Amino acid sequence: MSLIVVLAALALVQDPAPAQAASSAAQEPPAVALEEVVVEGRRLEELTREFVDEVSAPPRRRGLARWRGGVCVGVSGIRQDIAQAVADHVSRVALAYGLRPGDPGCRANILIVFAEDGQSLGDAMVERRERVFHLGVGGLDRGDVALEDFRFSDRPVRWWHVSVPTNAYTGDVGIRMPGDESSPRIPGEGLLNKGRWLRDDMNKVIIVVDGEYVNGVGLPQLADYLSMVALAQVDPEGDTSRFSTILNLFDDPEGSPGLTGWDRAYLDALYTGPSERIRASDQTRQLLRNLRRARASDAEAGDLP
């Protein structure tokens, strides 16, 4: 795959813009299924907190970001029919959480690139288009150390999220962006309510898949994995080995058949959370409610350790 093609795709990745309302035609989130085992309430609460701590990775001093309105998935570097299948799968998962899939020809805000050498491609992408990764404003991404990891790690899949603080009540960008002549005013920002008038909206996700390391992994499993890291700010260094989650795919392919109850409950908690800024504690509480609700409804599958 030509680097020029990838760089051209990067140039087309969506820039910050006011969020749009979610589609009213969105499907209901899939039911969360958990195994029928007895877990003490305190133990479940501890597990839930641990899961959120290991999975979530917002920028420093920001809340957990989520997509608002629509997503446009672009996939390159593989056969067109496979690329379309991956894009369709990620879009279907997004639709289940209230997000409108983009129309054909939309400007990608989720860019998935398959490469023969993911590390070399990741390094070249940042070297030649660093402004796509760093927008020139602090707090929109995880910073220089994380970007170095994106460039030089040997992970089978690497990803980079950019999010933008947004006025939770107007949908306007809530910080001063490069080129802006004045700073937006956010009511209540500061010590009084610690920015609860703000929310954090996902702006773009860039994902690089290393073809050398994903050989032997089923396409449906991989597409579920890509869906998880495309829809949530997942920590690439998180230790999720204690949990049943698609994030264990490359450590335990046989034990990771697809999105699990933990994964679906996490995404559901994220996309049904507060309209304002979502902190890790908010996500933990909402996820715990989802898990308890699933257990009470006698769900069928086995996902809870």
Secondary structure, 3 states (H helix, E strand, C coil): CCHHHHHHHHHCCCCCCCCCCCCCCCCCCCCCCCCCCCCCHHHHHHHHHHHHHHHECCCCCCCECECCCEECEEEECCCHHHHHHHHHHHHHHHHHCCCEECCCCCCCCEEEEEECCHHHHHHHHHHHCHHHHCCCCCCCCCCHHHHHHHHHCCCCEEEEEEEEEEECCCCCECCCCCCCCCCCCCCCCCCCCCCCCEEEEEEEEEEEEEHHHHCCCCHHHHHHHHHHHHHCCECCCCCCCCCCCHHHCCCCHHHCCCCCHHHHHHHHHHHCCCCCCECHHHHHHHHHHHHHHHHHCCCCCCCCC
